[in-house]
Amino acid sequence: MNDTLKNLYETVLSRRDSHTEGSYTCYLFEQGLDKILKKCGEECSEVIIAAKNGENHETVMEISDLLYHLMVLMVQSGITLEEVEAELDKRSNKTGNLKKFHSVDKNS
């Protein structure tokens, strides 16, 4: 597991219960799920715009923001980093499922 992502997750987890004044993470938890989801959506849009503009440095910054907000969502929802890593590991073992993926995903 990547130590950077693990450390970020642990920091976010510790902020959930700390109520540290001036902490943006604490603010997000205080505002609740709707605010966290709104920020995830905003950051996702910003990743798309930066990537479309071909600004790699900006895209990296926006991806970092998105990953942070996704970590907040994970902690808020009780999803562990290990669960996500296990799912990614499971998916990495699948090959040749492109046709199945596209046939299931008709409405997106």
N, C-alpha and C positions, 0 to 999 in steps of 0.2 A: 504494500500500500504506500502510496506517495506520502512522505512525511509532511509536505506542505499542506496538502488537503486534509490530512489527519489533524495537524495542528490547528488549522482553520476551524475544522469541525469542533474540536475540543474547546477552542476559544468561544465559539458561538454557544456551545452547550453551557459553558460556565457563565456566560452572560445572561442566559435565560432566567436564572434564579438570583442573580446578584443585585439587580436594580442599581447599577452604577450610574450616578448622576453624570449627564453629558455623554453617555454611551449611545451611539446610533443603534447598535444592536439591541440594547435594552428598550429603546424607543420603539423599535419595530415590534418586539414582543408585547409591549404595553398596548400598541395599537391593534394588534391581533392579526388574524389570518387574512382578512380582506386587504389590509395595508401591505402585508408581505406579498400576497399574490399580485397586487397592483405593481409593486416594485419589480417583481420577476418579469411581468409583462413589459414594463417600460424598458428594463435592461435588455430583454430579448430583442425588442424593436431597435434599440441602439446598436446591438451587435449586427443586426441585419443592415442597418444604414451604413455603419462603418465599413463592413465587408463590401457592400455594394460600391462604396466610394473608393475602394482599393487602398484604404489607409491602414496598413498592417499594424502600426503602433497603436492607433486608436482602436482597432479591432481587438487587439490583445487587452487593452485597458477595459473595454466593454465586456469582453468574455470574463475577465477577472471579476468585474462587478456582478455579472450574472451568476457566476459560480458562488460568490459570497451570498447573494440573495437566495440562491437555491439551497445553500447550507442552512440559512435561517429557516426556510420552509421545511427542510428535512427535520430540523430540531423541533420546530413547532408541531410537526405532524408525528413525531416519534419514530422517524425513519433513521436508521443508523447508516453510517458510511459503509459498514460491512455488508449491509443488505444490498446497497447499490453496487458495490464491488462484486458481490456474488452474482448479481444479475448480469453485469457486464461480462464477467468470466463465462457465464453460461452462454451468453450470446456469441462470444468470441469463438466458441466451439462449433457454432452452426455454420455450415456452408451450403451453397446451392439452394437457398430458400428465397431467392429474389422473386420468383413467380408467385409463390405462396404469399409473400409479404404484400405484393401489389394487388393480389386478388382480394385480400382481406381489407385493404385500406381504400376502398372505393369512394368513400364520402369525404376524403380529405384532400 
